[in-house]
Amino acid sequence: MRLNHLNLTVPDVPRTREFFETYFGFRCVAAEQGRDLAVLVDESEFVLTLNNFDKATEVEYPGAFHIGFMQESRERVDEIYERLKSDGFDVKPPKQFHGAWTFYFRAPGGFLVEVLHQYDRKL
């Protein structure tokens, strides 16, 4: 069994879609004309849907809720960090935490994102 999809409610679907396409290699396979829905897919065929069916101007996720993007190396984590930082995102530098080289930041839409290289597979 593997996780098939995740649906996130976000205030600005096009902006959040562009974020995932730009920084994490997702591609859009379907979008609603009214800009209320976007269906994204990554190279592993994981499906990420973004919606704003209720026309929310703000969405609150629980404090510890986050999504994580595993990277193949510590260097790749550093590259993504540098790119986000240079593009104006408020990101703290990567650090060692829970057996990983990792950092967290708020993405467009308000949810927390973790970018990590897990070097200790026991954790």
Backbone as a printed PyTorch tensor [residue, N CA C, xyz], in Angstrom:
tensor([[[  0.8450,  -1.1650,   0.0000],
         [  0.0000,   0.0000,   0.0000],
         [  0.8970,   1.2380,   0.0000]],

        [[  0.4320,   2.2780,  -0.6870],
         [  1.1320,   3.5570,  -0.6580],
         [  0.1070,   4.6760,  -0.6390]],

        [[  0.5110,   5.8030,  -0.1010],
         [ -0.3620,   6.9650,  -0.0710],
         [ -0.5970,   7.4200,  -1.5050]],

        [[ -1.8490,   7.6280,  -1.8650],
         [ -2.2090,   7.9830,  -3.2380],
         [ -2.3290,   9.4760,  -3.4680]],

        [[ -2.9840,  10.1800,  -2.5460],
         [ -3.1740,  11.6080,  -2.7580],
         [ -3.3920,  12.3470,  -1.4440]],

        [[ -3.2320,  13.6460,  -1.5370],
         [ -3.4690,  14.5440,  -0.4140],
         [ -4.2150,  15.7450,  -0.9720]],

        [[ -5.2190,  16.2040,  -0.2510],
         [ -5.9800,  17.3770,  -0.6500],
         [ -5.7330,  18.4870,   0.3610]],

        [[ -5.3170,  19.6570,  -0.1160],
         [ -5.1000,  20.8120,   0.7460],
         [ -6.0600,  21.9230,   0.3450]],

        [[ -6.7090,  22.5180,   1.3210],
         [ -7.5160,  23.7020,   1.0820],
         [ -6.6030,  24.9010,   1.2740]],

        [[ -6.5600,  25.7610,   0.2830],
         [ -5.6810,  26.9330,   0.3180],
         [ -6.4540,  28.1530,  -0.1690]],

        [[ -6.1150,  29.3520,   0.3280],
         [ -6.8440,  30.5460,  -0.0900],
         [ -6.6080,  30.9400,  -1.5470]],

        [[ -5.4130,  30.6540,  -2.0800],
         [ -5.0600,  31.0740,  -3.4300],
         [ -4.5170,  29.8650,  -4.1960]],

        [[ -5.4110,  29.1730,  -4.8760],
         [ -5.0300,  27.9400,  -5.5890],
         [ -3.9520,  28.2000,  -6.6380]],

        [[ -4.0950,  29.2090,  -7.5210],
         [ -3.0470,  29.4110,  -8.5340],
         [ -1.6610,  29.6910,  -7.9290]],

        [[ -1.6030,  30.4830,  -6.8800],
         [ -0.3080,  30.8050,  -6.2490],
         [  0.3200,  29.5590,  -5.6290]],

        [[ -0.4810,  28.7650,  -4.9310],
         [  0.0400,  27.5590,  -4.2930],
         [  0.4250,  26.5300,  -5.3460]],

        [[ -0.3420,  26.4520,  -6.4200],
         [  0.0040,  25.5710,  -7.5430],
         [  1.3730,  25.9410,  -8.1120]],

        [[  1.5840,  27.2220,  -8.3620],
         [  2.8580,  27.6870,  -8.9050],
         [  4.0140,  27.3620,  -7.9610]],

        [[  3.7730,  27.4880,  -6.6630],
         [  4.7850,  27.1430,  -5.6680],
         [  5.2260,  25.6880,  -5.8080]],

        [[  4.2700,  24.7610,  -5.8580],
         [  4.6040,  23.3340,  -5.9680],
         [  5.2600,  23.0000,  -7.3030]],

        [[  4.8370,  23.6510,  -8.3580],
         [  5.4640,  23.4280,  -9.6650],
         [  6.9010,  23.9460,  -9.6720]],

        [[  7.1220,  25.1050,  -9.1050],
         [  8.4320,  25.7520,  -9.1310],
         [  9.4640,  25.0610,  -8.2560]],

        [[  9.0990,  24.7090,  -7.0360],
         [ 10.0850,  24.2310,  -6.0690],
         [ 10.1280,  22.7180,  -5.8920]],

        [[  9.0570,  22.0180,  -6.2690],
         [  9.0300,  20.5840,  -6.0090],
         [  8.6870,  19.7390,  -7.2330]],

        [[  8.6930,  20.3340,  -8.4040],
         [  8.5780,  19.5740,  -9.6380],
         [  7.2190,  18.9750,  -9.9360]],

        [[  6.1670,  19.4350,  -9.2720],
         [  4.8300,  18.9410,  -9.6110],
         [  4.4110,  19.5140, -10.9570]],

        [[  3.5180,  18.7960, -11.6360],
         [  2.9370,  19.3090, -12.8680],
         [  1.4210,  19.2310, -12.7340]],

        [[  0.7630,  20.2250, -13.2670],
         [ -0.6910,  20.2880, -13.1770],
         [ -1.2970,  19.4180, -14.2730]],

        [[ -2.2050,  18.5320, -13.8850],
         [ -2.8670,  17.6620, -14.8600],
         [ -4.3380,  18.0290, -15.0490]],

        [[ -4.8620,  18.8700, -14.1570],
         [ -6.2430,  19.3350, -14.2920],
         [ -6.4270,  20.5670, -13.4300]],

        [[ -7.2170,  21.5130, -13.9450],
         [ -7.5320,  22.7210, -13.1880],
         [ -8.9190,  23.1810, -13.5680]],

        [[ -9.6470,  23.6660, -12.5840],
         [-10.9940,  24.1840, -12.8170],
         [-10.9160,  25.5890, -13.3700]],

        [[-11.8260,  25.9200, -14.2570],
         [-11.8950,  27.2570, -14.8440],
         [-12.0230,  28.3340, -13.7730]],

        [[-12.8270,  28.0770, -12.7450],
         [-13.0450,  29.0620, -11.6890],
         [-11.8870,  29.1870, -10.7260]],

        [[-10.8110,  28.4700, -10.9750],
         [ -9.5980,  28.5370, -10.1700],
         [ -9.7950,  28.0210,  -8.7520]],

        [[-10.7980,  27.1510,  -8.5630],
         [-11.0760,  26.5860,  -7.2480],
         [-10.3840,  25.2490,  -7.0150]],

        [[ -9.8060,  24.6630,  -8.0660],
         [ -9.2330,  23.3250,  -7.9520],
         [ -8.0600,  23.1710,  -8.9090]],

        [[ -7.0010,  22.5420,  -8.4020],
         [ -5.8790,  22.1470,  -9.2540],
         [ -5.4450,  20.7590,  -8.8090]],

        [[ -5.1910,  19.8940,  -9.7810],
         [ -4.7120,  18.5390,  -9.5130],
         [ -3.2830,  18.4710, -10.0280]],

        [[ -2.3530,  18.1880,  -9.1110],
         [ -0.9320,  18.1330,  -9.4290],
         [ -0.4130,  16.7160,  -9.2410]],

        [[  0.6110,  16.3760, -10.0040],
         [  1.2260,  15.0450,  -9.9110],
         [  2.7360,  15.2320,  -9.8790]],

        [[  3.4230,  14.3980,  -9.0720],
         [  4.8850,  14.4540,  -9.0670],
         [  5.4510,  13.2610,  -9.8270]],

        [[  6.7720,  13.1360,  -9.8610],
         [  7.4170,  12.0740, -10.6490],
         [  7.1130,  10.6680, -10.1390]],

        [[  6.6920,  10.5360,  -8.8790],
         [  6.3350,   9.2190,  -8.3450],
         [  4.8500,   8.9140,  -8.5420]],

        [[  4.1350,   9.8190,  -9.2140],
         [  2.7010,   9.7230,  -9.4800],
         [  1.8410,  10.0090,  -8.2570]],

        [[  2.4410,  10.6250,  -7.2390],
         [  1.6690,  11.0850,  -6.0910],
         [  0.8000,  12.2580,  -6.5470]],

        [[ -0.4620,  12.2600,  -6.1390],
         [ -1.4100,  13.2880,  -6.5450],
         [ -1.6400,  14.2570,  -5.3840]],

        [[ -1.4580,  15.5160,  -5.6640],
         [ -1.7140,  16.5800,  -4.6970],
         [ -2.8030,  17.4630,  -5.2780]],

        [[ -3.9230,  17.5610,  -4.5750],
         [ -4.9920,  18.4330,  -5.0430],
         [ -5.0410,  19.6670,  -4.1540]],

        [[ -5.2900,  20.7800,  -4.7820],
         [ -5.4340,  22.0540,  -4.0920],
         [ -6.8300,  22.5580,  -4.3780]],

        [[ -7.5310,  23.0250,  -3.3590],
         [ -8.8880,  23.5230,  -3.5920],
         [ -9.1760,  24.7310,  -2.7280]],

        [[-10.1800,  25.4720,  -3.1490],
         [-10.7710,  26.5340,  -2.3460],
         [-12.2500,  26.6090,  -2.6950]],

        [[-12.9350,  25.5060,  -2.4790],
         [-14.3470,  25.4150,  -2.8280],
         [-15.2110,  26.3700,  -2.0180]],

        [[-14.7950,  26.6420,  -0.7770],
         [-15.5850,  27.5120,   0.1040],
         [-15.2110,  28.9790,  -0.0150]],

        [[-14.3010,  29.2970,  -0.9610],
         [-13.8650,  30.6840,  -1.1810],
         [-13.2680,  31.2990,   0.0930]],

        [[-12.5100,  30.5020,   0.8320],
         [-11.8830,  30.9590,   2.0730],
         [-10.7830,  31.9730,   1.7660]],

        [[-10.7020,  33.0110,   2.5560],
         [ -9.6190,  33.9800,   2.4110],
         [ -8.4490,  33.6240,   3.3230]],

        [[ -8.7020,  32.7360,   4.2720],
         [ -7.6680,  32.2670,   5.1850],
         [ -7.9990,  30.8350,   5.5850]],

        [[ -6.9730,  30.0050,   5.7000],
         [ -7.1500,  28.6140,   6.1150],
         [ -6.2000,  28.3600,   7.2660]],

        [[ -6.6910,  27.7250,   8.3300],
         [ -5.8420,  27.4110,   9.4780],
         [ -5.6660,  25.9050,   9.5790]],

        [[ -4.4170,  25.4830,   9.6160],
         [ -4.0830,  24.0840,   9.8470],
         [ -3.6170,  23.9400,  11.2870]],

        [[ -3.7920,  22.7660,  11.8820],
         [ -3.2770,  22.5630,  13.2420],
         [ -1.7750,  22.8400,  13.2800]],

        [[ -1.2730,  23.2960,  14.4150],
         [  0.0990,  23.7390,  14.5600],
         [  1.1700,  22.7950,  14.0540]],

        [[  1.0490,  21.5100,  14.3250],
         [  2.0850,  20.5480,  13.9290],
         [  1.8390,  19.9480,  12.5430]],

        [[  0.7280,  20.2770,  11.9070],
         [  0.4450,  19.7320,  10.5810],
         [  1.5070,  20.2170,   9.6100]],

        [[  2.0490,  19.2970,   8.8440],
         [  3.0080,  19.6830,   7.8070],
         [  3.1010,  18.5800,   6.7640]],

        [[  3.6680,  18.9440,   5.6130],
         [  3.9610,  17.9530,   4.5930],
         [  5.4660,  17.9770,   4.3660]],

        [[  6.0400,  16.8040,   4.0950],
         [  7.4890,  16.7000,   3.9720],
         [  7.9050,  16.2230,   2.5900]],

        [[  9.0290,  16.7700,   2.1370],
         [  9.5990,  16.3850,   0.8520],
         [ 10.9930,  15.8370,   1.0700]],

        [[ 11.1190,  14.5080,   0.9360],
         [ 12.3840,  13.8060,   1.1030],
         [ 13.2780,  14.0870,  -0.1010]],

        [[ 14.5390,  14.4050,   0.1830],
         [ 15.5240,  14.6800,  -0.8580],
         [ 16.6000,  13.6070,  -0.8440]],

        [[ 17.2790,  13.4440,  -1.9860],
         [ 18.2670,  12.3710,  -2.1290],
         [ 19.5860,  12.6790,  -1.4270]],

        [[ 19.8180,  13.9400,  -1.0540],
         [ 21.0950,  14.2900,  -0.4220],
         [ 20.9520,  15.5490,   0.4180]],

        [[ 21.9080,  15.7080,   1.3120],
         [ 21.9920,  16.9190,   2.1260],
         [ 22.2080,  18.1400,   1.2160]],

        [[ 22.9990,  17.9630,   0.1750],
         [ 23.2700,  19.0550,  -0.7580],
         [ 21.9920,  19.5320,  -1.4490]],

        [[ 21.1120,  18.6080,  -1.7740],
         [ 19.8500,  18.9800,  -2.4220],
         [ 18.9770,  19.7930,  -1.4620]],

        [[ 18.9710,  19.4170,  -0.1820],
         [ 18.2420,  20.1970,   0.8290],
         [ 18.7850,  21.6220,   0.8600]],

        [[ 20.1180,  21.7360,   0.8720],
         [ 20.7600,  23.0540,   0.8950],
         [ 20.4110,  23.8690,  -0.3510]],

        [[ 20.3630,  23.2260,  -1.5100],
         [ 20.0120,  23.9210,  -2.7530],
         [ 18.6020,  24.4940,  -2.6920]],

        [[ 17.6690,  23.6890,  -2.2180],
         [ 16.2770,  24.1430,  -2.1300],
         [ 16.1760,  25.2920,  -1.1200]],

        [[ 16.8670,  25.1500,   0.0020],
         [ 16.8880,  26.2210,   0.9960],
         [ 17.3870,  27.5280,   0.3770]],

        [[ 18.5120,  27.4750,  -0.3130],
         [ 19.0950,  28.6750,  -0.9090],
         [ 18.1530,  29.3020,  -1.9390]],

        [[ 17.4990,  28.4730,  -2.7120],
         [ 16.5760,  28.9950,  -3.7270],
         [ 15.3710,  29.6770,  -3.0840]],

        [[ 14.7990,  29.0290,  -2.0700],
         [ 13.6630,  29.6250,  -1.3670],
         [ 14.0670,  30.9330,  -0.6980]],

        [[ 15.2160,  30.9170,  -0.0490],
         [ 15.7050,  32.1200,   0.6430],
         [ 15.9080,  33.2600,  -0.3650]],

        [[ 16.5550,  32.9720,  -1.4880],
         [ 16.8150,  34.0160,  -2.4800],
         [ 15.5290,  34.5100,  -3.1410]],

        [[ 14.4780,  33.6840,  -3.1190],
         [ 13.1930,  34.1000,  -3.6830],
         [ 12.2930,  34.7870,  -2.6560]],

        [[ 12.8450,  35.0270,  -1.4490],
         [ 12.1160,  35.8120,  -0.4640],
         [ 11.3280,  35.0590,   0.5790]],

        [[ 11.4340,  33.7470,   0.6140],
         [ 10.7270,  32.9880,   1.6470],
         [ 11.4360,  33.1570,   2.9890]],

        [[ 10.6710,  33.1560,   4.0620],
         [ 11.2050,  33.2530,   5.4110],
         [ 11.5870,  31.8390,   5.8690]],

        [[ 12.8490,  31.4780,   5.6560],
         [ 13.3120,  30.1280,   5.9960],
         [ 14.5300,  30.2180,   6.9070]],

        [[ 14.5270,  29.3760,   7.9260],
         [ 15.7030,  29.2600,   8.7830],
         [ 16.6130,  28.1970,   8.1760]],

        [[ 17.9260,  28.3040,   8.3830],
         [ 18.8610,  27.3610,   7.7670],
         [ 18.5870,  25.9070,   8.1640]],

        [[ 18.9390,  24.9680,   7.2840],
         [ 18.7950,  23.5480,   7.6180],
         [ 19.6260,  23.1970,   8.8470]],

        [[ 19.1710,  22.1530,   9.5490],
         [ 19.8770,  21.6780,  10.7290],
         [ 19.6340,  20.1830,  10.8840]],

        [[ 20.4180,  19.5740,  11.7390],
         [ 20.2160,  18.1640,  12.0480],
         [ 19.0800,  18.0510,  13.0530]],

        [[ 18.1030,  17.2120,  12.7360],
         [ 16.9390,  17.0330,  13.5990],
         [ 16.2800,  15.7080,  13.2480]],

        [[ 15.9470,  14.9360,  14.2220],
         [ 15.2970,  13.6210,  14.1170],
         [ 15.9250,  12.7210,  13.0490]],

        [[ 17.2690,  12.6610,  13.0490],
         [ 17.9730,  11.7910,  12.0970],
         [ 17.9770,  12.2860,  10.6760]],

        [[ 17.7470,  13.6020,  10.5040],
         [ 17.6700,  14.1670,   9.1570],
         [ 18.3840,  15.5140,   9.1130]],

        [[ 18.7680,  15.9100,   7.9020],
         [ 19.2040,  17.2640,   7.6130],
         [ 17.9670,  17.9380,   7.0630]],

        [[ 17.4340,  18.9650,   7.7530],
         [ 16.0810,  19.4110,   7.4810],
         [ 15.8660,  20.8850,   7.7630]],

        [[ 14.8380,  21.4330,   7.1620],
         [ 14.3280,  22.7530,   7.5310],
         [ 12.8310,  22.7940,   7.2640]],

        [[ 12.1730,  23.7160,   7.9480],
         [ 10.7300,  23.9160,   7.8350],
         [ 10.4610,  25.3610,   7.4390]],

        [[  9.3360,  25.5850,   6.7600],
         [  8.9150,  26.9400,   6.4250],
         [  7.4350,  26.9210,   6.0660]],

        [[  6.8230,  28.0960,   6.0810],
         [  5.4210,  28.2440,   5.6900],
         [  5.3340,  28.4740,   4.1870]],

        [[  4.5210,  27.6800,   3.5510],
         [  4.3010,  27.7890,   2.1040],
         [  3.1130,  28.7180,   1.8380]],

        [[  2.9820,  29.1910,   0.5890],
         [  1.7520,  29.9150,   0.2510],
         [  0.5600,  29.0080,   0.5520]],

        [[ -0.3850,  29.5090,   1.2900],
         [ -1.5010,  28.6970,   1.7530],
         [ -1.4560,  28.5270,   3.2560]],

        [[ -0.3030,  28.8400,   3.8650],
         [ -0.2010,  28.8530,   5.3190],
         [  0.2210,  27.5580,   5.9860]],

        [[  0.3630,  26.4860,   5.2540],
         [  0.7420,  25.2220,   5.8780],
         [  2.2660,  25.1150,   5.9670]],

        [[  2.7110,  24.2590,   6.8710],
         [  4.1360,  24.0590,   7.1060],
         [  4.6700,  23.0020,   6.1490]],

        [[  5.8660,  23.2560,   5.6060],
         [  6.5370,  22.3180,   4.7140],
         [  7.8820,  21.9630,   5.3280]],

        [[  8.2330,  20.6920,   5.2800],
         [  9.5550,  20.2310,   5.6930],
         [ 10.2910,  19.7300,   4.4550]],

        [[ 11.5440,  20.1230,   4.3270],
         [ 12.4240,  19.6160,   3.2790],
         [ 13.5460,  18.9010,   4.0120]],

        [[ 13.7920,  17.6260,   3.6730],
         [ 14.7270,  16.8440,   4.4670],
         [ 15.4750,  15.7980,   3.6660]],

        [[ 16.6250,  15.4550,   4.1970],
         [ 17.3680,  14.2680,   3.7610],
         [ 17.4920,  13.4010,   5.0000]],

        [[ 16.8500,  12.2440,   4.9850],
         [ 16.8320,  11.3380,   6.1350],
         [ 18.0660,  10.4420,   6.0680]],

        [[ 19.0700,  10.7200,   6.9030],
         [ 20.2890,   9.9240,   6.8810],
         [ 20.2740,   8.8210,   7.9020]],

        [[ 19.3770,   8.8600,   8.8630],
         [ 19.2430,   7.7770,   9.8420],
         [ 17.8860,   7.1200,   9.6180]],

        [[ 17.8550,   6.0340,   8.8730],
         [ 16.5920,   5.3810,   8.4850],
         [ 15.8950,   4.7040,   9.6590]],

        [[ 16.5250,   4.6030,  10.8210],
         [ 15.8830,   3.9810,  11.9840],
         [ 14.8740,   4.9060,  12.6280]],

        [[ 14.9310,   6.1900,  12.3040],
         [ 14.0160,   7.1430,  12.9360],
         [ 12.8070,   7.4140,  12.0900]]])
